Amino acid sequence: MCVLTTWKQRVPLTLMDHPAPVEQLSAAAELQMPFSDTVKYLILGVSVTLLLLALGILAWQTFRCCTNTHTTYTQQDTVNSDVLDSDEKSTTAGKYSGAPSMKMEDVSTEVQRQSRCLPQASGSSEAEGDEGEQLNVKQVDGSLRFSLYYDQPLSRLVVTVLQVEGLQELSQTCCLQPFVKLRLMWAGSEGVDVEVGGGTSPALWTVLQEWQTRIVKDSCNPLYGDQFSCILQQDKDALHHVSLRMEVWDFDKFSRHTLLGGVRVPLGKLNVSYPLELHEDLQLPQKDRVGEVLLSLKFLPTSQRLEVGLLKVRTVPTEICSDAAVYVRISVQCNHCKLRSQKTSVVARCRVNVFNEVLMFSLPEFPVERCKIIISVYETHTTWKSPKHLIGQLTVGKERSTEDEHWNWMMRSVRLPVAKWHGLLI
Protein backbone atom coordinates (compact mmCIF):
# COMPACT_ATOMS: atom_id res chain seq x y z
CA MET A 1 0.00 0.00 0.00
CA CYS A 2 1.33 3.22 -0.88
CA VAL A 3 0.78 6.05 1.45
CA LEU A 4 0.66 9.35 -0.24
CA THR A 5 1.70 12.13 1.96
CA THR A 6 0.62 15.59 0.93
CA TRP A 7 2.56 18.46 2.26
CA LYS A 8 0.59 21.65 2.46
CA GLN A 9 2.82 24.60 2.39
CA ARG A 10 1.49 27.90 3.55
CA VAL A 11 2.60 30.60 1.25
CA PRO A 12 2.56 34.06 2.94
CA LEU A 13 0.84 36.76 0.87
CA THR A 14 2.30 40.22 1.16
CA LEU A 15 0.20 43.22 0.02
CA MET A 16 2.37 46.01 -1.24
CA ASP A 17 1.14 49.55 -1.96
CA HIS A 18 2.30 50.72 -5.27
CA PRO A 19 2.87 54.47 -5.63
CA ALA A 20 0.57 56.41 -7.92
CA PRO A 21 1.94 58.01 -10.97
CA VAL A 22 3.27 61.57 -10.81
CA GLU A 23 0.65 62.88 -13.23
CA GLN A 24 -2.25 61.91 -10.90
CA LEU A 25 -0.67 63.69 -7.87
CA SER A 26 -0.21 66.96 -9.67
CA ALA A 27 -3.81 66.85 -10.84
CA ALA A 28 -5.10 66.38 -7.26
CA ALA A 29 -2.97 69.30 -6.04
CA GLU A 30 -4.40 71.50 -8.70
CA LEU A 31 -7.99 70.55 -7.62
CA GLN A 32 -7.40 71.32 -3.88
CA MET A 33 -5.81 74.78 -4.24
CA PRO A 34 -7.38 76.52 -7.20
CA PHE A 35 -6.14 80.04 -6.01
CA SER A 36 -3.17 82.02 -7.01
CA ASP A 37 -0.41 83.07 -4.65
CA THR A 38 -1.69 86.65 -4.47
CA VAL A 39 -5.12 85.55 -3.23
CA LYS A 40 -3.58 83.21 -0.67
CA TYR A 41 -1.33 85.92 0.74
CA LEU A 42 -4.29 88.32 0.82
CA ILE A 43 -6.44 85.88 2.85
CA LEU A 44 -3.52 85.30 5.22
CA GLY A 45 -3.06 89.04 5.75
CA VAL A 46 -6.76 89.56 6.51
CA SER A 47 -6.73 86.69 9.03
CA VAL A 48 -3.67 88.09 10.79
CA THR A 49 -5.26 91.57 10.92
CA LEU A 50 -8.47 90.22 12.49
CA LEU A 51 -6.46 88.26 15.03
CA LEU A 52 -4.47 91.33 16.04
CA LEU A 53 -7.67 93.39 16.33
CA ALA A 54 -9.29 90.77 18.59
CA LEU A 55 -6.20 90.64 20.79
CA GLY A 56 -6.18 94.44 21.05
CA ILE A 57 -9.83 94.54 22.11
CA LEU A 58 -9.23 91.82 24.68
CA ALA A 59 -6.23 93.68 26.11
CA TRP A 60 -8.25 96.97 26.33
CA GLN A 61 -11.16 95.35 28.12
CA THR A 62 -8.81 93.66 30.55
CA PHE A 63 -7.11 96.97 31.30
CA ARG A 64 -10.47 98.72 31.92
CA CYS A 65 -11.65 95.93 34.20
CA CYS A 66 -8.50 96.07 36.29
CA THR A 67 -8.67 99.90 36.54
CA ASN A 68 -12.35 99.93 37.68
CA THR A 69 -11.76 97.22 40.25
CA HIS A 70 -8.82 99.11 41.70
CA THR A 71 -10.85 102.34 41.92
CA THR A 72 -13.76 100.57 43.62
CA TYR A 73 -11.51 98.94 46.18
CA THR A 74 -9.81 102.28 46.86
CA GLN A 75 -13.16 104.03 47.49
CA GLN A 76 -14.41 101.23 49.71
CA ASP A 77 -11.21 101.31 51.74
CA THR A 78 -11.53 105.09 52.15
CA VAL A 79 -15.16 104.86 53.29
CA ASN A 80 -14.40 101.97 55.64
CA SER A 81 -11.48 103.81 57.16
CA ASP A 82 -13.59 106.93 57.74
CA VAL A 83 -16.35 104.85 59.31
CA LEU A 84 -13.87 103.05 61.54
CA ASP A 85 -12.39 106.36 62.66
CA SER A 86 -15.85 107.72 63.51
CA ASP A 87 -16.72 104.51 65.35
CA GLU A 88 -13.55 104.71 67.39
CA LYS A 89 -14.33 108.29 68.39
CA SER A 90 -18.00 107.72 69.20
CA THR A 91 -17.78 104.32 70.90
CA THR A 92 -14.77 104.67 73.15
CA ALA A 93 -16.83 103.64 76.15
CA GLY A 94 -18.58 100.74 74.38
CA LYS A 95 -17.45 97.31 73.32
CA TYR A 96 -19.08 96.89 69.94
CA SER A 97 -17.65 94.84 67.10
CA GLY A 98 -16.19 96.61 64.06
CA ALA A 99 -18.22 95.04 61.24
CA PRO A 100 -21.76 95.72 62.55
CA SER A 101 -20.88 99.28 63.52
CA MET A 102 -19.44 99.91 60.07
CA LYS A 103 -22.58 98.60 58.38
CA MET A 104 -24.95 100.60 60.56
CA GLU A 105 -22.96 103.79 60.00
CA ASP A 106 -22.99 103.24 56.25
CA VAL A 107 -26.78 102.69 56.17
CA SER A 108 -27.54 105.70 58.33
CA THR A 109 -25.26 107.92 56.22
CA GLU A 110 -26.99 106.78 53.06
CA VAL A 111 -30.43 107.34 54.59
CA GLN A 112 -29.51 110.84 55.71
CA ARG A 113 -28.20 111.68 52.25
CA GLN A 114 -31.33 110.41 50.55
CA SER A 115 -33.70 112.04 53.05
CA ARG A 116 -32.29 115.47 52.18
CA CYS A 117 -33.14 114.85 48.53
CA LEU A 118 -36.66 113.65 49.25
CA PRO A 119 -39.48 116.19 49.03
CA GLN A 120 -41.34 117.15 52.14
CA ALA A 121 -44.55 115.81 50.70
CA SER A 122 -45.93 112.41 50.20
CA GLY A 123 -49.33 113.31 48.83
CA SER A 124 -52.17 115.66 49.49
CA SER A 125 -55.24 113.51 49.29
CA GLU A 126 -58.29 114.52 51.26
CA ALA A 127 -58.19 111.23 53.13
CA GLU A 128 -54.96 112.21 54.86
CA GLY A 129 -56.47 115.45 56.16
CA ASP A 130 -53.99 118.00 57.47
CA GLU A 131 -51.09 115.55 57.27
CA GLY A 132 -50.63 116.57 53.65
CA GLU A 133 -50.60 120.31 54.34
CA GLN A 134 -47.57 122.46 54.87
CA LEU A 135 -47.82 124.67 57.94
CA ASN A 136 -44.51 126.56 57.75
CA VAL A 137 -45.48 130.20 57.05
CA LYS A 138 -42.71 132.78 57.08
CA GLN A 139 -44.27 135.68 55.19
CA VAL A 140 -47.94 136.64 54.90
CA ASP A 141 -49.24 138.86 52.10
CA GLY A 142 -52.75 139.66 50.95
CA SER A 143 -56.18 140.25 52.41
CA LEU A 144 -59.54 138.51 52.56
CA ARG A 145 -62.92 140.09 51.86
CA PHE A 146 -66.02 138.35 53.20
CA SER A 147 -69.47 139.04 54.67
CA LEU A 148 -71.35 137.77 57.75
CA TYR A 149 -75.01 137.68 58.60
CA TYR A 150 -76.86 136.10 61.53
CA ASP A 151 -80.60 135.53 61.22
CA GLN A 152 -81.79 135.57 64.83
CA PRO A 153 -85.32 134.21 64.28
CA LEU A 154 -83.89 131.16 62.51
CA SER A 155 -80.58 131.06 64.45
CA ARG A 156 -78.91 130.78 61.08
CA LEU A 157 -75.40 132.06 60.37
CA VAL A 158 -74.51 132.89 56.75
CA VAL A 159 -70.86 133.32 55.68
CA THR A 160 -69.97 134.50 52.16
CA VAL A 161 -66.39 134.45 50.88
CA LEU A 162 -66.07 137.26 48.33
CA GLN A 163 -62.45 137.72 47.24
CA VAL A 164 -58.81 137.23 48.20
CA GLU A 165 -56.54 140.10 47.17
CA GLY A 166 -52.81 140.78 47.01
CA LEU A 167 -51.41 137.24 47.09
CA GLN A 168 -47.76 136.78 46.14
CA GLU A 169 -46.60 133.89 43.97
CA LEU A 170 -44.35 131.45 45.77
CA SER A 171 -42.20 130.77 42.69
CA GLN A 172 -41.87 132.05 39.15
CA THR A 173 -42.52 128.65 37.59
CA CYS A 174 -45.74 127.75 39.45
CA CYS A 175 -48.90 129.83 39.54
CA LEU A 176 -51.15 130.04 42.55
CA GLN A 177 -54.30 127.95 42.82
CA PRO A 178 -55.84 129.41 46.01
CA PHE A 179 -58.83 128.19 47.95
CA VAL A 180 -60.26 129.15 51.35
CA LYS A 181 -60.92 126.72 54.18
CA LEU A 182 -63.40 127.78 56.86
CA ARG A 183 -63.91 126.38 60.37
CA LEU A 184 -66.62 127.47 62.75
CA MET A 185 -65.20 127.00 66.26
CA TRP A 186 -67.12 126.80 69.54
CA ALA A 187 -65.35 127.57 72.84
CA GLY A 188 -66.52 126.88 76.35
CA SER A 189 -65.61 123.28 77.19
CA GLU A 190 -63.22 123.00 80.09
CA GLY A 191 -60.32 120.58 80.05
CA VAL A 192 -57.17 119.79 81.95
CA ASP A 193 -54.38 122.31 82.00
CA VAL A 194 -52.20 121.53 79.02
CA GLU A 195 -49.25 123.62 77.99
CA VAL A 196 -49.85 125.19 74.58
CA GLY A 197 -47.44 127.79 73.26
CA GLY A 198 -45.79 128.39 76.63
CA GLY A 199 -49.03 128.98 78.56
CA THR A 200 -52.03 127.08 79.85
CA SER A 201 -55.35 127.02 78.04
CA PRO A 202 -58.18 125.53 80.12
CA ALA A 203 -60.76 125.71 77.31
CA LEU A 204 -61.37 123.21 74.56
CA TRP A 205 -62.59 124.25 71.15
CA THR A 206 -65.13 122.28 69.16
CA VAL A 207 -65.35 122.37 65.39
CA LEU A 208 -69.02 122.96 64.58
CA GLN A 209 -68.74 123.14 60.82
CA GLU A 210 -66.05 122.92 58.15
CA TRP A 211 -66.33 124.33 54.64
CA GLN A 212 -64.07 124.81 51.67
CA THR A 213 -64.43 127.07 48.66
CA ARG A 214 -63.74 126.12 45.09
CA ILE A 215 -60.23 126.34 43.66
CA VAL A 216 -59.41 129.28 41.38
CA LYS A 217 -56.48 128.51 39.07
CA ASP A 218 -53.69 130.92 38.10
CA SER A 219 -54.89 133.95 40.04
CA CYS A 220 -53.43 136.16 42.77
CA ASN A 221 -56.76 137.98 43.26
CA PRO A 222 -59.36 135.22 43.03
CA LEU A 223 -63.07 135.95 43.13
CA TYR A 224 -65.29 133.39 44.87
CA GLY A 225 -68.79 134.42 45.96
CA ASP A 226 -69.24 131.06 47.73
CA GLN A 227 -71.88 131.10 50.49
CA PHE A 228 -72.11 128.78 53.49
CA SER A 229 -74.66 128.58 56.29
CA CYS A 230 -75.38 126.61 59.45
CA ILE A 231 -77.90 126.55 62.31
CA LEU A 232 -76.59 127.56 65.74
CA GLN A 233 -78.12 126.96 69.14
CA GLN A 234 -81.08 129.12 70.03
CA ASP A 235 -79.34 131.05 72.75
CA LYS A 236 -78.87 134.77 73.31
CA ASP A 237 -75.15 134.29 74.01
CA ALA A 238 -74.57 131.75 71.25
CA LEU A 239 -72.37 134.06 69.19
CA HIS A 240 -70.18 135.01 72.17
CA HIS A 241 -68.60 131.55 72.14
CA VAL A 242 -68.26 131.22 68.37
CA SER A 243 -65.24 132.21 66.30
CA LEU A 244 -64.82 131.92 62.54
CA ARG A 245 -61.41 130.81 61.35
CA MET A 246 -60.59 131.21 57.65
CA GLU A 247 -57.36 130.06 56.04
CA VAL A 248 -56.11 130.67 52.50
CA TRP A 249 -54.30 127.71 50.94
CA ASP A 250 -52.44 127.14 47.71
CA PHE A 251 -53.64 123.90 46.14
CA ASP A 252 -51.02 121.41 44.93
CA LYS A 253 -52.13 118.21 43.29
CA PHE A 254 -48.85 116.32 43.65
CA SER A 255 -47.48 117.74 46.91
CA ARG A 256 -48.62 119.37 50.14
CA HIS A 257 -50.96 122.33 50.14
CA THR A 258 -49.19 125.53 51.16
CA LEU A 259 -50.73 127.78 53.81
CA LEU A 260 -50.69 131.42 52.69
CA GLY A 261 -52.32 133.04 55.74
CA GLY A 262 -55.44 133.18 57.84
CA VAL A 263 -58.09 135.40 59.42
CA ARG A 264 -59.79 134.85 62.78
CA VAL A 265 -63.05 136.65 63.56
CA PRO A 266 -64.75 136.39 66.99
CA LEU A 267 -68.46 136.74 66.22
CA GLY A 268 -69.31 137.90 69.74
CA LYS A 269 -67.54 141.23 69.15
CA LEU A 270 -69.44 142.05 65.96
CA ASN A 271 -72.99 143.08 65.25
CA VAL A 272 -73.98 140.63 62.55
CA SER A 273 -77.74 141.01 62.88
CA TYR A 274 -77.56 142.57 59.42
CA PRO A 275 -75.20 141.73 56.53
CA LEU A 276 -71.74 142.97 57.44
CA GLU A 277 -68.91 143.06 54.91
CA LEU A 278 -65.36 142.89 56.27
CA HIS A 279 -61.93 143.28 54.69
CA GLU A 280 -59.19 141.78 56.86
CA ASP A 281 -55.46 141.36 56.25
CA LEU A 282 -54.07 137.84 56.32
CA GLN A 283 -52.16 137.00 59.50
CA LEU A 284 -50.03 134.14 60.73
CA PRO A 285 -52.49 131.33 61.57
CA GLN A 286 -52.79 129.91 65.07
CA LYS A 287 -54.00 126.45 65.97
CA ASP A 288 -56.80 125.72 68.42
CA ARG A 289 -56.84 123.02 71.06
CA VAL A 290 -59.68 120.59 70.40
CA GLY A 291 -58.77 117.84 72.88
CA GLU A 292 -56.17 116.15 75.04
CA VAL A 293 -54.17 112.96 74.68
CA LEU A 294 -52.54 111.05 77.54
CA LEU A 295 -49.34 109.69 76.02
CA SER A 296 -46.64 107.39 77.40
CA LEU A 297 -43.14 107.21 75.89
CA LYS A 298 -40.29 104.76 76.50
CA PHE A 299 -37.00 104.42 74.64
CA LEU A 300 -34.80 101.30 74.65
CA PRO A 301 -31.32 102.29 73.41
CA THR A 302 -29.87 98.78 73.20
CA SER A 303 -32.46 97.50 70.73
CA GLN A 304 -33.11 100.98 69.26
CA ARG A 305 -36.82 100.60 69.93
CA LEU A 306 -39.36 103.30 70.71
CA GLU A 307 -42.54 102.38 72.58
CA VAL A 308 -45.49 104.76 72.34
CA GLY A 309 -48.35 104.10 74.72
CA LEU A 310 -51.72 105.67 73.92
CA LEU A 311 -53.72 105.73 77.15
CA LYS A 312 -56.62 108.18 76.81
CA VAL A 313 -58.06 110.63 74.30
CA ARG A 314 -60.43 113.37 75.42
CA THR A 315 -62.45 115.32 72.86
CA VAL A 316 -65.69 117.27 72.83
CA PRO A 317 -67.99 115.98 70.09
CA THR A 318 -70.70 118.28 68.82
CA GLU A 319 -73.20 115.42 68.93
CA ILE A 320 -72.74 111.82 69.92
CA CYS A 321 -73.94 109.52 67.14
CA SER A 322 -74.45 105.81 67.39
CA ASP A 323 -72.29 105.15 64.31
CA ALA A 324 -69.45 107.50 65.34
CA ALA A 325 -66.09 105.86 66.09
CA VAL A 326 -62.58 107.12 66.69
CA TYR A 327 -59.09 105.74 66.18
CA VAL A 328 -55.54 107.10 66.39
CA ARG A 329 -52.72 106.85 63.84
CA ILE A 330 -49.17 107.19 65.19
CA SER A 331 -46.36 108.01 62.75
CA VAL A 332 -42.62 108.37 63.25
CA GLN A 333 -40.81 110.82 60.96
CA CYS A 334 -37.15 111.61 60.42
CA ASN A 335 -36.08 114.62 58.34
CA HIS A 336 -39.67 115.13 57.11
CA CYS A 337 -39.75 111.57 55.80
CA LYS A 338 -42.29 109.10 57.21
CA LEU A 339 -40.51 106.00 58.51
CA ARG A 340 -43.12 103.96 60.35
CA SER A 341 -46.85 104.26 60.86
CA GLN A 342 -49.32 102.26 62.96
CA LYS A 343 -52.90 102.74 64.05
CA THR A 344 -54.88 101.70 67.08
CA SER A 345 -58.13 99.80 67.23
CA VAL A 346 -61.40 101.57 66.44
CA VAL A 347 -63.61 102.37 69.45
CA ALA A 348 -66.98 104.05 69.79
CA ARG A 349 -66.59 107.78 70.23
CA CYS A 350 -67.40 109.42 73.55
CA ARG A 351 -66.02 112.30 75.56
CA VAL A 352 -63.18 110.23 77.00
CA ASN A 353 -61.94 107.25 74.97
CA VAL A 354 -59.71 104.75 76.78
CA PHE A 355 -57.26 102.83 74.53
CA ASN A 356 -54.44 101.55 76.77
CA GLU A 357 -52.46 100.34 73.75
CA VAL A 358 -48.68 100.27 73.30
CA LEU A 359 -47.24 100.53 69.78
CA MET A 360 -43.61 99.61 69.23
CA PHE A 361 -41.39 101.16 66.57
CA SER A 362 -38.04 99.59 65.71
CA LEU A 363 -35.53 102.17 64.46
CA PRO A 364 -32.20 100.35 64.04
CA GLU A 365 -30.83 102.53 61.23
CA PHE A 366 -32.22 105.95 62.21
CA PRO A 367 -30.97 108.16 65.07
CA VAL A 368 -33.80 108.72 67.52
CA GLU A 369 -32.57 112.26 68.21
CA ARG A 370 -33.70 113.31 64.74
CA CYS A 371 -37.09 111.61 64.88
CA LYS A 372 -40.46 112.98 65.95
CA ILE A 373 -43.81 111.38 66.74
CA ILE A 374 -47.03 112.58 65.09
CA ILE A 375 -50.33 111.62 66.73
CA SER A 376 -53.41 111.99 64.50
CA VAL A 377 -56.91 111.38 65.84
CA TYR A 378 -59.58 110.47 63.28
CA GLU A 379 -63.33 110.07 63.42
CA THR A 380 -65.20 107.64 61.19
CA HIS A 381 -68.87 107.36 60.32
CA THR A 382 -70.58 104.58 58.46
CA THR A 383 -73.08 107.01 56.91
CA TRP A 384 -70.53 109.60 55.74
CA LYS A 385 -69.08 109.59 52.24
CA SER A 386 -65.55 110.25 53.48
CA PRO A 387 -64.06 107.23 55.25
CA LYS A 388 -62.40 109.33 57.97
CA HIS A 389 -62.34 112.86 59.35
CA LEU A 390 -59.37 114.44 61.10
CA ILE A 391 -60.15 115.67 64.62
CA GLY A 392 -56.70 116.96 65.57
CA GLN A 393 -52.97 116.33 65.66
CA LEU A 394 -50.03 116.72 67.98
CA THR A 395 -46.28 116.40 67.54
CA VAL A 396 -43.76 115.20 70.11
CA GLY A 397 -40.06 115.38 69.36
CA LYS A 398 -36.92 117.45 69.24
CA GLU A 399 -37.16 120.37 66.84
CA ARG A 400 -34.37 122.60 65.66
CA SER A 401 -35.10 125.42 68.13
CA THR A 402 -37.02 123.82 70.99
CA GLU A 403 -37.36 120.40 72.51
CA ASP A 404 -40.57 119.02 73.91
CA GLU A 405 -40.48 118.51 77.67
CA HIS A 406 -41.97 115.05 77.40
CA TRP A 407 -39.32 114.05 74.87
CA ASN A 408 -36.61 115.35 77.21
CA TRP A 409 -38.03 113.27 80.07
CA MET A 410 -38.05 110.19 77.87
CA MET A 411 -34.38 110.61 76.92
CA ARG A 412 -33.43 111.07 80.57
CA SER A 413 -35.53 108.16 81.87
CA VAL A 414 -34.15 105.42 79.66
CA ARG A 415 -36.10 102.12 79.74
CA LEU A 416 -38.82 103.68 81.90
CA PRO A 417 -42.24 104.79 80.59
CA VAL A 418 -43.08 108.46 81.10
CA ALA A 419 -46.69 109.64 80.71
CA LYS A 420 -47.97 113.16 80.12
CA TRP A 421 -51.05 114.96 78.80
CA HIS A 422 -50.70 116.72 75.44
CA GLY A 423 -52.95 119.18 73.70
CA LEU A 424 -54.64 118.04 70.50
CA LEU A 425 -54.47 120.87 67.98
CA ILE A 426 -56.11 121.70 64.69
Secondary structure, DSSP 4 states (H G I P E B T S, - for coil): ----------------PPPPPHHHHHHHHHHH--S-HHHHHHHHHHHHHHHHHHHHHHHHHHHHHHHHHHHHHHHHHHHHHHHHHHHHHH-SS----HHHHHHHHHHHHHHHHHHHHS-S-S---GGGGGGGEE--------EEEEEEEEETTTTEEEEEEEEEE----S-SSS---EEEEEEEEEEEEE----EETTEE--EEEEEEEEEE-----S-SS-EEEEEEEEE--S-TTTGGGEEEEEEEEE--SSS-EEEEEEEEEEGGGS--SS-EEEEEE-B-----EEEEEEEEEEEETTTTEEEEEEEEEEE--SS--TTEEEEEEEEEEETTEEEEEEE---EE--SEEEEEEEEEEE-SSS-GGGEEEEEEEEEEESSSSSS-EEEEEEEEEB-SS-B-HHHHHHHHSTTS-EEEEEEEE-
